[in-house]
């Protein structure tokens, strides 16, 4: 498939899933509209706090410091962009193929008073200007939409966008190596994720290394996604009448089934979730990167939740 055809296909697929309705997603997501795996420091914790903890975990893994230029590929409703700009003082830029998400994110940035340090555009990451570079890049819940045959080109483009010595965090769902297609796969591709495709983590890491990245850290968060999706199901069920009014009975039932099936699959282990931190090597670097995870996990206090708007 030629590049322009791939872009058009991706745009239609993302719009199909994410432009259902911002109000619909707000029925079951947290207050920041984070549509990816939360991070439960408390195994029985609250979804809003767990998503705040996840955003902060990503920022600490990327070792964000004031003045860093951060790119968030597939930034969703802009939660990481806002969090990183507000809490870490970075220049945060997000791109999404969903017009509804970009509109919501722009409003969130204005409410936070971050127009000078945060921005989200309705744009394909492949269309970013030549020569543009970032110190840190995050892609949270993106690789599921890339397509395995496109991994090499995708990681090569990310490598090109990253400054030497920069860090890239890839957060994505995987399946086990013994996975086989099923009726569930067909259902998801037809009614939920038209361009969804999962890979095993081993192959993903191999392609990353072939793209000249150094793999620095790999963490499995499968149990966290089992709880996240379960809480999404509970929230959606609690708002069933409002959901039906917004998107129809069919869409409500489709999303409920997909989220419930995902929760069971994460719990049973047929699908997983990995965060991978990789770096673009810098031969001229004289400072050593941290050799332990202490800078990520040593902090005892939780990040304070900002007032929900």
C-alpha positions in Angstrom: 0.0 0.0 0.0 1.4 3.4 -1.0 2.1 6.0 1.7 -0.9 8.3 0.9 -3.2 5.3 0.9 -1.8 4.1 4.3 -2.3 7.6 5.8 -5.9 7.8 4.5 -6.7 4.3 5.8 -5.2 5.1 9.2 -7.2 8.4 9.4 -10.4 6.6 8.7 -9.7 3.8 11.1 -8.8 6.2 14.0 -11.8 8.4 13.3 -14.0 5.3 13.3 -12.9 4.4 16.8 -12.1 7.7 18.5 -14.6 10.1 17.0 -17.6 8.2 18.4 -18.2 11.0 20.9 -16.0 12.8 23.5 -19.0 12.7 25.8 -19.3 9.0 25.4 -15.7 8.3 26.4 -16.1 10.7 29.3 -18.7 8.2 30.7 -16.1 5.6 31.5 -12.6 7.2 31.4 -11.0 9.2 34.2 -11.3 13.0 34.5 -8.2 13.5 32.3 -9.6 11.2 29.5 -6.7 8.8 29.5 -7.6 5.9 27.2 -4.6 3.6 28.0 -3.5 1.4 30.9 -3.4 3.0 34.3 -0.7 2.3 36.9 -2.1 1.1 40.3 0.4 1.8 43.1 -2.5 0.6 45.2 -3.8 -2.7 43.7 -7.4 -1.7 44.7 -6.9 2.0 43.8 -9.0 4.6 42.2 -8.9 5.0 38.5 -8.3 8.8 38.5 -5.3 8.4 40.8 -4.0 5.4 38.9 -4.1 7.3 35.6 -2.3 10.3 37.3 0.3 7.9 38.6 0.7 6.4 35.0 1.3 9.8 33.5 3.9 10.6 36.1 5.5 7.2 35.6 5.9 7.9 31.9 7.4 11.3 32.6 9.9 9.9 35.1 10.9 7.0 32.7 11.6 9.6 30.1 13.7 11.6 32.6 11.9 14.8 31.7 13.5 18.0 32.8 12.5 21.7 32.3 13.0 22.9 28.7 12.9 19.4 27.2 11.1 19.2 23.9 8.6 16.3 24.2 6.6 14.8 21.3 3.6 12.6 22.1 2.6 10.6 19.1 -1.0 9.6 19.1 -1.6 11.8 22.1 -5.3 11.1 22.5 -7.1 13.8 24.5 -3.8 15.4 25.4 -3.5 14.2 29.0 0.3 13.5 28.9 0.9 16.7 27.0 -0.8 18.8 29.7 0.7 16.8 32.6 4.3 17.0 31.3 4.1 20.7 30.5 2.4 21.6 33.8 4.4 19.3 36.2 7.8 19.0 34.4 8.2 22.3 32.6 8.7 20.8 29.2 7.7 22.1 25.8 5.1 19.4 24.9 3.6 18.8 21.5 1.1 16.1 20.7 -0.4 14.8 17.4 -3.5 12.8 16.9 -5.5 11.5 13.9 -8.7 12.2 15.7 -10.3 15.6 15.2 -12.5 15.2 18.2 -9.5 14.4 20.4 -7.5 17.4 19.1 -10.4 19.7 19.8 -10.9 18.4 23.3 -7.1 18.6 24.0 -6.9 22.2 22.8 -9.6 23.2 25.2 -7.9 21.4 28.1 -4.6 23.2 27.3 -6.4 26.6 27.3 -8.1 25.8 30.7 -4.7 24.9 32.2 -3.2 28.2 30.9 -0.5 26.3 29.0 -0.8 27.7 25.5 2.9 28.8 25.5 4.2 25.3 26.4 1.7 22.8 25.2 0.0 22.1 21.9 -2.0 19.4 20.2 -2.6 19.2 16.5 -4.9 17.0 14.3 -2.0 15.7 12.3 -0.1 12.5 11.1 3.3 12.1 12.8 4.6 11.3 9.3 3.8 14.8 8.2 5.9 16.6 10.7 8.4 19.0 9.1 11.8 17.7 7.9 14.5 18.5 10.4 12.2 18.7 13.4 13.8 17.1 16.5 12.7 16.3 20.0 14.6 15.4 23.2 12.0 12.9 24.3 9.2 11.0 22.5 6.3 9.1 23.9 4.0 6.7 22.0 1.4 5.4 24.5 -1.2 3.0 22.9 -0.1 3.8 19.4 1.8 0.7 18.1 -1.4 -1.3 18.1 -2.5 0.8 15.1 0.8 0.8 13.2 0.7 -2.6 11.5 3.5 -5.1 12.0 4.7 -4.7 8.4 5.1 -0.9 9.1 7.2 -1.3 12.3 10.5 -0.8 10.6 9.4 2.5 8.9 7.7 3.7 12.0 10.7 3.1 14.4 13.0 4.6 11.7 10.9 7.8 11.6 10.8 8.0 15.5 14.6 7.6 15.5 14.9 10.4 13.0 12.7 12.7 15.1 14.8 12.0 18.2 17.9 14.0 19.2 21.1 11.9 19.8 21.0 10.9 23.5 17.2 11.2 23.5 14.7 8.7 24.9 11.7 7.0 23.4 8.9 5.3 25.4 6.8 2.8 23.6 3.7 1.6 25.6 1.7 -1.0 23.8 -0.5 -4.1 24.0 1.0 -7.4 22.9 -0.2 -11.0 22.4 1.6 -14.2 23.4 3.6 -16.0 20.8 1.1 -18.9 20.6 -1.7 -16.5 19.6 -4.1 -17.5 16.8 -6.9 -15.6 15.1 -10.4 -16.2 16.5 -13.9 -14.9 16.3 -12.9 -12.3 18.9 -10.2 -11.0 16.5 -12.7 -10.8 13.7 -15.2 -8.9 15.9 -12.6 -6.4 17.0 -11.3 -5.7 13.5 -14.8 -5.3 12.1 -16.5 -3.3 14.8 -13.9 -1.7 17.1 -10.3 -1.4 15.7 -10.3 -1.6 11.9 -6.5 -1.1 11.8 -5.7 -3.0 15.0 -2.8 -5.5 14.9 -0.9 -6.9 17.9 2.6 -8.4 17.9 4.6 -10.2 20.5 7.1 -8.2 22.6 10.1 -10.2 21.4 9.6 -9.2 17.7 8.9 -5.6 18.7 12.2 -5.3 20.5 14.0 -6.9 17.6 12.6 -4.3 15.2 13.5 -1.5 17.7 17.1 -2.7 17.8 17.3 -3.0 14.0 16.2 0.7 13.9 19.3 1.5 15.8 17.7 2.0 19.2 19.3 0.8 22.4 16.7 -1.0 24.6 17.1 0.4 28.1 14.2 -0.8 30.1 11.2 -3.2 29.6 8.3 -3.5 32.1 5.2 -5.7 32.0 2.0 -4.0 33.2 -0.5 -6.6 32.2 -2.2 -6.8 35.6 -2.6 -3.1 35.6 -4.5 -3.2 32.3 -6.8 -6.0 33.6 -7.9 -3.7 36.4 -8.1 -0.6 34.1 -10.4 -2.3 31.6 -12.5 -3.8 34.4 -13.0 -0.3 35.9 -13.9 1.0 32.5 -16.6 -1.7 32.2 -18.0 -0.9 35.6 -18.2 2.8 34.8 -19.8 2.3 31.4 -22.4 0.0 32.9 -23.2 2.6 35.5 -23.8 5.1 32.8 -25.7 2.8 30.4 -28.7 5.0 29.8 -26.6 8.1 29.1 -24.4 6.0 26.8 -27.4 4.7 24.8 -28.7 8.2 24.4 -25.3 9.4 23.1 -24.3 6.6 20.7 -27.1 4.1 20.3 -27.7 0.7 21.9 -25.5 -1.0 19.3 -22.4 1.1 20.0 -22.9 0.9 23.7 -23.1 -3.0 23.6 -20.2 -3.2 21.2 -17.9 -1.2 23.5 -19.1 -3.0 26.6 -18.3 -6.4 25.0 -14.9 -5.3 23.7 -13.9 -3.8 27.1 -15.1 -6.9 29.0 -13.3 -9.3 26.7 -10.1 -7.2 27.0 -10.3 -7.4 30.8 -10.6 -11.1 30.7 -7.8 -11.5 28.2 -5.4 -9.4 30.2 -6.3 -11.3 33.4 -5.8 -14.6 31.7 -2.6 -13.5 30.0 -3.4 -14.1 26.3 -2.6 -10.4 25.8 -0.2 -8.2 27.7 1.1 -4.7 28.1 4.7 -3.5 28.0 6.4 -0.2 28.5 9.7 -0.1 26.7 12.2 2.7 27.1 14.8 3.0 24.3 17.5 5.5 23.5 19.1 7.0 20.5 22.8 6.5 21.2 25.0 9.6 21.4 28.7 8.8 20.9 29.6 12.3 22.2 27.8 11.9 25.5 30.0 12.3 28.5 27.4 11.8 31.2 26.2 8.3 32.1 22.5 7.5 32.3 21.1 6.2 35.6 22.1 2.6 36.1 19.1 1.7 38.3 15.4 2.3 38.4 15.6 4.2 41.7 14.9 7.6 40.0 11.6 6.1 38.7 10.4 4.3 41.8 12.1 5.8 44.9 9.7 8.7 45.3 7.2 7.9 48.1 4.7 10.6 47.6 2.0 10.5 45.0 1.6 13.3 42.4 -1.1 15.6 43.6 -4.2 15.6 41.5 -5.0 18.9 39.9 -8.6 20.2 40.3 -10.9 18.5 37.7 -12.5 21.1 35.4 
